[in-house]
Amino acid sequence: NAGVTQTPKFQVLKTGQSMTLQCAQDMNHEYMSWYRQDPGMGLRLIHYSVGAGITDQGEVPNGYNVSRSTTEDFPLRLLSAAPSQTSVYFCASRGDRVSYEQYFGPGTRLTVT
Amino acid sequence: AQSVTQPDIHITVSEGASLELRCNYSYGATPYLFWYVQSPGQGLQLLLKYFSGDTLVQGIKGFEAEFKRSQSSFNLRKPSVHWSDAAEYFCAVGAGDYKLSFGAGTTVTVRA
């Protein structure tokens, strides 16, 4: 049972490039979400999904796309990277929508130059 | 919508001394409350949680937290810190819309 996995761990992009951050969980959790972490701002919700085929925007969705074709996977796409997207990105999942308790992946550190 | 405030950005404590981290939340009803810890370069690990019942909750690594409804607070405590407790600590609240809101975090430095 690997929990929540994220790839890559580190990534450097040039402005305007696109990429996909991968997230997978093997706990059969319905609810998955993406956060970004910036100094002094805690974690901010980007997008979330309450099940396969269902996604919604969080607090800071601009510049990011998501899809959820399977229960296990929830990739985050940056269509045209900007320096403001330099951050640490965390994926999380939870099995019980009501309990709010989330399990976090190890994070992806993204730098956009 | 709910919100979380962690008033202390950075706390320095001596090894063996007690530690208290403050967390205040804003929400009309009783929220779900969490404390997470993040060691340098790592993901977030759940320390403890409060849903209902006893207002003093015990967590891992010797941490405890007390929910005080009258003060809208959920402060984290540890009687005697170890050097390995140096980390960033996040308070989070979940309520109503099934999302978690996080505070800005408190960085704890432990001096020998």
Interface residues (C-beta under 8 A of the other chain):
Chain A: Y31 S33 Y35 G40 M41 G42 L43 R44 L45 Y48 V50 G58 F90 R97 V98 S99 Y100 E101 Q102 Y103 F104 G105 P106 G107
Chain B: V4 I9 Y32 F34 Y36 Q42 G43 L44 Q45 L46 K49 F51 F90 G94 Y98 K99 L100 F102 G103 A104 G105
